[in-house]
Amino acid sequence: MQQLLMIEDDARLAQMVGEYLERSGFGVTQALDAKAGLAILQEPAGGRLPDLVILDLMLPDLDGLEVCRRIRAMPGEAARVPVLMLTAKGDPMDRIVGLELGADDYLPKPFEPRELLARIRAVLRRRVEAAPPAARRMQFGSLEIDRDARTVAVGGELRELTSYQFDLLVALAERAGRVLTRDQIMEAVRGRELEAFDRSIDVHMGRIRAAIEADVKNPKRIVTVRGVGYVFAKQQD
């Protein structure tokens, strides 16, 4: 059974959503504040980390954005646990900052539990889908993408990406040389068409470039095609 950690200070909402997710086949651990949630990640019960964290943006003891930043700064596998952020704020900048800090997805409040469930499954599906044998490890000059280990290395040096950013990079690399719109990229990653929001893809592309490009101001691997989208260049280093 896949395990979820829900960090949400609204006890009534947490209980309602937790029960719904448990009926849908998940195990759910609840934390009512940031301190408790971070403690669970730092010392998981039985040594098993949650498969995904549902993180509220507004917490009583610590801002959810700071919690996300701390998760991504944790050692080992804890830093790579997917984070789905819940936000009641309507400011697009809050969502963009959350993505920049490493959130894999977001859902504004109020939300339908079915949509939350769909988004959770989509994020988890991206982590476990088996890659075709020929594409398990992709090499582009000094850039190596290992789909089995879910790692990215440049010149043999591992680079940090969130789960969602890794899947975005894989989606582009699998279609190297083909110009993709933002909607096509999102559809390829999520497996279903969703409305593009704000400039979330642009935010993630910036983070991916920072990890793999020698010069982020003059990217050679992930190239912007103005007015269209992005293309993953095939050229060797």
Secondary structure, 3 states (H helix, E strand, C coil): CCEEEEECCCHHHHHHHHHHHHHCCCEEEEECCHHHHHHHHHCCHHHCCCCEEEEECCCCCCCHHHHHHHHHCCCHHHHHCCEEEEECCCCHHHHHHHHHCCCCEEEECCCCHHHHHHHHHHHHHHHHCCCCHHHCEEEECCEEEECCCCEEEECCEEECCCHHHHHHHHHHHHCCCCCEEHHHHHHHHHCCCCCCCCCHHHHHHHHHHHHHCCCCCCCCCEEEECCCEEEECCCCC
